Amino acid sequence: MKIIYEPMFLRRIRAFPASVQNEIFEKVSLFEERKNHQALRVHKLKGRLKGCYSFSVTSSIRIVFCYGDEKPKDVHLLTVGDHDVYDR
């Protein structure tokens, strides 16, 4: 699996303190190992984000991503933030 950091994700991550940024990248590393998906609470999204997924970094911070059409599947990290990421 290849992780692709979309521009919105990179812009939003800069708004967090360094300690939170480190935690975000630690969770992305865990996400790369499929066995950790349950611990990260990976789930499908509904509504306007249908077709995308989300996983938890902390109790309030989420990462929204989509799988690409490529084989093997690429993962596009779209955005990161609190629950307002679902509204953008």
C-alpha positions as a printed Julia matrix, in Angstrom:
88×3 Matrix{Float64}:
   0.0    0.0    0.0
   1.29   3.44  -0.92
   0.26   6.51   1.12
  -0.38   9.7   -0.86
  -0.61  12.93   1.13
  -3.07  15.26  -0.59
  -2.4   19.05  -0.45
  -5.37  19.72   1.9
  -4.05  17.13   4.35
  -0.6   18.73   4.36
  -2.05  22.23   4.83
  -4.28  21.18   7.71
  -1.58  19.21   9.52
   0.6   22.32   9.79
  -2.04  23.93  12.05
  -1.4   21.35  14.77
   1.36  21.57  17.4
   4.44  19.43  16.74
   3.4   16.85  19.36
   0.05  16.29  17.63
   1.72  16.18  14.21
   4.0   13.42  15.51
   1.0   11.49  16.81
  -0.74  11.85  13.44
   2.25  10.39  11.59
   2.54   7.58  14.15
  -1.11   6.64  13.47
  -0.51   6.8    9.71
   2.37   4.35  10.2
   0.08   2.05  12.18
  -2.55   2.37   9.46
  -0.1    1.06   6.87
  -0.2   -2.28   8.69
  -3.63  -3.72   7.97
  -3.76  -5.61  11.28
  -4.09  -2.25  13.11
  -7.25  -1.13  11.31
  -9.54  -2.28  14.11
  -7.5   -0.44  16.77
  -7.69   2.76  14.69
 -11.47   2.34  14.29
 -11.4    2.55  10.49
 -14.92   3.02   9.15
 -16.81   3.96   5.97
 -18.31   7.41   5.73
 -21.79   8.29   4.53
 -23.44  11.28   2.93
 -21.32  13.58   0.8
 -18.19  11.64   1.84
 -19.64   8.33   0.65
 -16.83   6.21  -0.77
 -14.32   7.62   1.73
 -13.2    6.26   5.07
 -11.95   7.67   8.34
  -9.75   6.58  11.23
  -9.03   8.01  14.66
  -5.83   9.71  15.72
  -7.16  10.81  19.13
 -10.64  10.9   20.6
 -11.28  14.15  18.71
  -8.94  14.07  15.67
  -9.79  12.07  12.54
  -8.09  11.39   9.22
 -10.3   11.11   6.12
  -8.99   9.0    3.25
 -10.01   7.26   0.05
  -8.61   4.23  -1.73
  -7.33   4.85  -5.25
  -8.24   2.82  -8.31
  -4.66   1.6   -8.75
  -3.46  -1.92  -8.07
  -2.07  -2.34  -5.47
  -4.38   0.16  -3.85
  -3.0    3.59  -3.06
  -4.43   5.42  -0.08
  -5.08   9.14  -0.5
  -5.07  10.98   2.84
  -7.53  13.8    2.15
  -7.78  15.82   5.35
  -7.23  15.76   9.11
  -8.99  17.5   11.98
 -11.78  17.24  14.5
 -15.29  16.26  13.5
 -15.62  19.39  11.35
 -13.6   17.57   8.67
 -16.81  15.75   7.81
 -18.47  19.09   6.98
 -15.82  20.47   4.61
